Amino acid sequence: MSDPSIQLDIHRQRVAEMIREAGEHSLARTTASGGRHSRHRRFRWRGIRTP
């Protein structure tokens, strides 16, 4: 494993796998929250309350 080109190939494979996993995680979160992230629900506009 002292060949730099092999180490670079392994690094690129790991990065590609991490990118795929991040995409899958993001898709799962979006699907689970109904298409919106939780912060959208947290800060949604509620209008003016009248007494």
Backbone bond lengths (Angstrom), bond angles and torsions (degrees), N, CA, C in turn:
res aa  C-N    CA-C-N  psi(-1)  N-CA   C-N-CA  omega(-1)  CA-C   N-CA-C  phi
1 M - - - 1.447 - - 1.533 111.26 -
2 S 1.268 117.82 22.69 1.459 119.15 179.85 1.525 111.90 -90.01
3 D 1.329 116.89 -4.00 1.466 120.56 -179.78 1.532 108.95 -78.73
4 P 1.318 118.57 118.62 1.473 121.15 -178.11 1.525 113.38 -60.32
5 S 1.312 118.00 -33.29 1.466 118.84 -178.58 1.526 111.29 -68.48
6 I 1.331 117.85 -34.13 1.469 120.67 177.03 1.523 109.44 -68.49
7 Q 1.327 117.15 -43.24 1.460 120.32 178.48 1.523 111.37 -61.96
8 L 1.326 116.63 -38.35 1.460 120.46 178.28 1.527 111.16 -66.54
9 D 1.327 117.59 -40.57 1.465 121.07 177.29 1.527 111.35 -62.54
10 I 1.330 116.18 -43.05 1.469 120.09 178.54 1.525 110.28 -63.41
11 H 1.317 116.62 -41.59 1.468 120.83 178.46 1.523 110.76 -61.23
12 R 1.313 116.39 -44.89 1.477 120.16 179.81 1.515 111.35 -63.70
13 Q 1.324 117.52 -37.80 1.464 120.43 177.54 1.525 111.11 -64.37
14 R 1.331 115.76 -42.43 1.470 119.74 178.99 1.534 110.91 -64.37
15 V 1.318 116.67 -41.95 1.464 120.35 179.23 1.530 110.39 -63.60
16 A 1.321 116.82 -42.59 1.466 120.48 179.30 1.526 110.64 -62.42
17 E 1.325 117.12 -40.56 1.464 120.90 178.40 1.529 110.82 -65.66
18 M 1.317 117.43 -41.05 1.462 120.59 178.77 1.523 111.02 -64.58
19 I 1.317 117.53 -37.98 1.467 121.25 178.41 1.522 110.14 -65.10
20 R 1.340 116.71 -42.61 1.472 120.14 177.47 1.520 111.11 -61.86
21 E 1.335 116.46 -45.29 1.464 119.90 -179.92 1.528 111.43 -63.05
22 A 1.313 117.29 -39.50 1.461 120.59 178.71 1.522 110.71 -64.82
23 G 1.322 116.90 -39.94 1.464 120.60 177.29 1.511 111.97 -63.97
24 E 1.336 116.55 -42.08 1.465 120.55 178.05 1.525 110.75 -64.77
25 H 1.320 116.70 -40.69 1.468 120.79 179.49 1.523 110.59 -64.26
26 S 1.324 116.44 -43.35 1.455 120.87 179.64 1.522 110.92 -63.72
27 L 1.325 116.32 -42.18 1.465 120.61 178.58 1.524 110.72 -63.54
28 A 1.325 116.82 -41.75 1.461 120.43 179.59 1.525 111.32 -64.42
29 R 1.330 117.77 -40.17 1.466 120.68 178.46 1.516 111.16 -65.72
30 T 1.323 116.90 -41.53 1.460 120.88 -179.59 1.524 110.30 -65.31
31 T 1.322 116.69 -41.28 1.462 121.02 179.92 1.520 110.80 -67.67
32 A 1.318 117.21 -41.94 1.468 121.11 -177.76 1.517 111.86 -67.87
33 S 1.317 117.49 -30.47 1.456 119.05 -176.86 1.532 112.29 -94.77
34 G 1.303 117.21 11.97 1.456 120.41 176.63 1.513 113.57 76.35
35 G 1.314 118.09 27.31 1.449 120.93 176.70 1.511 114.57 92.99
36 R 1.326 117.62 -6.03 1.462 121.59 178.29 1.505 108.83 -127.52
37 H 1.298 115.86 147.57 1.457 119.85 175.82 1.516 108.87 -78.25
38 S 1.309 115.98 158.60 1.465 120.57 -174.93 1.524 112.82 -61.05
39 R 1.332 117.87 -29.66 1.464 118.29 -178.83 1.517 111.50 -67.33
40 H 1.326 118.53 -24.37 1.457 120.23 177.70 1.517 109.85 -68.12
41 R 1.336 116.34 -38.04 1.452 119.07 177.04 1.519 110.76 -71.88
42 R 1.309 116.81 -33.94 1.459 120.91 -177.01 1.519 111.78 -66.70
43 F 1.318 118.19 -35.63 1.450 121.77 -175.21 1.534 112.88 -111.54
44 R 1.311 117.21 22.28 1.462 118.22 -178.14 1.531 110.85 -66.43
45 W 1.296 115.06 153.57 1.449 121.31 -177.66 1.507 109.73 -78.12
46 R 1.320 116.67 132.25 1.455 120.81 -176.24 1.523 113.13 -111.49
47 G 1.306 117.62 -3.37 1.459 119.34 179.95 1.512 111.65 83.05
48 I 1.322 115.61 -178.64 1.463 121.74 -179.31 1.530 108.82 -94.22
49 R 1.311 114.53 128.67 1.471 118.22 179.59 1.520 109.14 -88.04
50 T 1.288 115.33 135.66 1.469 119.72 177.47 1.518 108.72 -109.21
51 P 1.322 117.69 141.38 1.473 121.00 -178.70 1.510 112.61 -71.12
